[in-house]
Amino acid sequence: MKDWMKLIPASELATYKSAGFLTDMKLGARPALIVIDMTYAFTGYEGQTLEESIASFGSACGPVSWEAMPKIMRLIDMFRARDLPIVFTRANEDNTPFAGKATKSKRTKAPPPDANSFPPPIIPRAGEWVLGKTRASAFFQTPLLSGLVQKGVDSLIFCGVSTSGCVRASVVDGFSNGFSTFVVDECCFDRSPFAHAANLFDMDAKYASVVSLDEMAKLMAPFKESKAA
């Protein structure tokens, strides 16, 4: 049993399965990777405790961010090696006054100037799409859908932060827009282990296939590597 599933009552897993939930989706012929909000605002600085990260950024998730980082890089390398589309999301940098916030949380402290920067391990390469967004979903009032359609994408693989927030919102919208959707469990994280597990369970039940990194590697094996990552 996967670690996150251990927090879900066995009776509820059985109920969902008997009702037809928790079925697998099929990976299509043209997948794309969506890396959600892997910026300092949500990771904090390496070496900080959760409390220190929150003191610095308010929205940061602390040590779990840096535990997930090498796994996310392995996932990114799978797509780079096969020359498949990768999209990195982060907050819209034009500070649009009417945009509001992604959540209803109240934070009075101004974030550090590097809050919207990607940590060195995760910095996008030239030609990879960095998509600014103003709300939780990567699809909300952004050109993401049209860009994916232009590239012939039929499946979306999600990773990043937070599992219960922007990842979940983007997964639901991806599914609603007709894509086969996948979430790589070790490559997502949340400041709350409970919220992480509960939202993986709910997405796996209704909107996506939640798979391990090794399972995703097997799904990606038929796609021929085109260049060195």
N, C-alpha and C positions, 0 to 999 in steps of 0.2 A: 504494500500500500504506500502511495506517495505521502510525503510528510504532511502536506497541507490537508490531505484527506483524513488524517488522524484526528483533526479537530471537529470533523463532521460526525454527528451521531449515526451509528450504523443503521438504526431504524429509518432515519431520514434518507440515507443513501438507497436503502431497499425500496422505500416508498417511491422515490423519484424514478428509479429504474423500472419498477412495475408499471408506472404511469407513462413510460415511453420516453422519459428524459435521458440525458447523459449518453446520447448516441454520438457516433463519430462523424466528422465531416470529411470530405474528400479534397485533397490538395489538387488544384488545377494545373494547367500547363504553363501559367505565367504568374508566379507568386511575387509579391513585393514585401519588404520588411518595413514596418513602421516603428521607429524608435521614439518612444513618448517621453519628452521633457527631461532628458538626462543632462540637466544643468545644475550648477552649484546650488541654485535656489531649492532644489529638491534632494540633492545628495549631501550638502554640507561639504566641509573640507575633510580630506582624508585624515584619519587618526582622531577625529573628534568623537566624543560620546554623543548619544542621541540628544541629551540635554544641551550640550555645547553647540550642536548643529542647529537646534531650534533657537538657541539664543542668538546665533549668527544670522539665520535666515527665516526663522518662523515656520516655513513650510518644509524644511529639510527632514530627511528620514534617517540620517546618521549612519552607523556602521553597516546596516544591511545594504545600503547603497553600494558600498565598496566591496562587500562580499559578492554582490551580483555583477559588478563591473567586468571581471574577466570572463564570466559566462556570457554576458552580453556581447563582449568583443568576439568571442568564439562564434556566436550567432551572426554577427555582422560579417565576419570573415567568410562564413559560408556563402553569403550573398555576394560579397565582393569577388570571391573566387569564380563565381558563375556569371558575373556581370549582370546580376539581377537588380531591379530597382530598390533603392533604400531611401526612406524619407525620415529625416530627423525633425521632430517638432520642438518648439519652445515658445515662450511668451512673445507676442507681437511687440517689436521694439519701437514702434512709432508712438506708443503711449496714447492711442486713440481715446479721447476723453469719454466717449459714450460707450466704450467697450465693456466697462464694468470689470468684474473679477470672475475667475473660474468657479469659485465657491463662495458661500456666504460667511466664511470665516472672517474674523476681525483681527487685523494686524495693523498696529499703529506705527511700528518702527519701520523706517525706510530701509530697504535691503541694501547690502553692499553693492558697489558698482559692477562687480563681476557675477552677480546673481544669475544673469541670463547667459553666462558663458559655459561652454562645455568643458569638463575636466579633460586634461591631455589624453588619457587613454581613449576617449570617446569622440574626439574632435572629428567632424565630417571631413572627407576628402573633397578635393576639387571635383565638381560635377555632381556631387550628391546633394539632394534637395534638402534645404533647411527651410522648414515651413513655420511661419509665425502664426499663432492663434490667440484668440482672446477669451475663449471659453474652454470648458473641460474637453469637449470632443474635438478631435483634429479635423472633423468634417464641417463644424459649424462656421458658416460664412467664410470658408477658405476655398481655394481652388483645388483642394485635394482630389475630390471625386473626378473632376474633368481631367486632371493630370494623370490619374490612374487609368482612366478610360483611354486616353491618348496612347498610353504605353501598352495597352492590351492586357492589363492586369486582371486576373480573375480570382486571385486568392490573396489574403492578407495575413501576415504573421506579425503579432504584436509583442513588444517587450517594453520595459521601462517603468515609469512611476506616475502616480501611485496606482496600485492594483485596484483599489476601491474608488478611485477618482477618475483621472484623465484616461487611464488605460481602459477601464470599464466603459466609460462614456464613448470612447472611440470605437471599441469593439462592437457595442450595440449599434452604433451608426454604420459601421462597416457591414455588419450582418444585414441591417435594414436596407442598405443600398445594394444588396444582392451578391456580395462577395462570400466565398468560403473563408471562414475566419478561424485563426488559430492563435492561441496564447501559449507562450513558453514559460512554464511556471517558475523555474529557477532564475529566469531573466526578467521577472517582475518583482517589485518589492513595495512595501508599505510601512508606514511608521507603526502600524498596529498588526501584529501577527494574526489576531482574530479576524480583522477586516480583510486581510490578505487571503486567508483561507476561505472565508465566507463568500467573497466575491469570485474567487477562482471556482468554487463550487457552483455558484449561480450562473456564471458565464459558461461553464462546462455543461450545465444542465440545459441551457436555453439558447445561447448565442454563438458558441464557439466550441472547438475541440481544444481542451487544455492538455498540452503534451509536455514531456520532459525535453531537455536539450538533446539527449541521446535519441529520443524518439523523433525529434525534428531532423536530426542528422540522417536518420534512416529514410525519412520522407524526402529529403533533399538529394539522396544518393543518386537517383536516376538523372538528375540534372548535371550535365557534363561541365566540369570545371573548364573555364575559358582562359583564366590567367591566374597568376600567383596572387594570393591575398596579401 
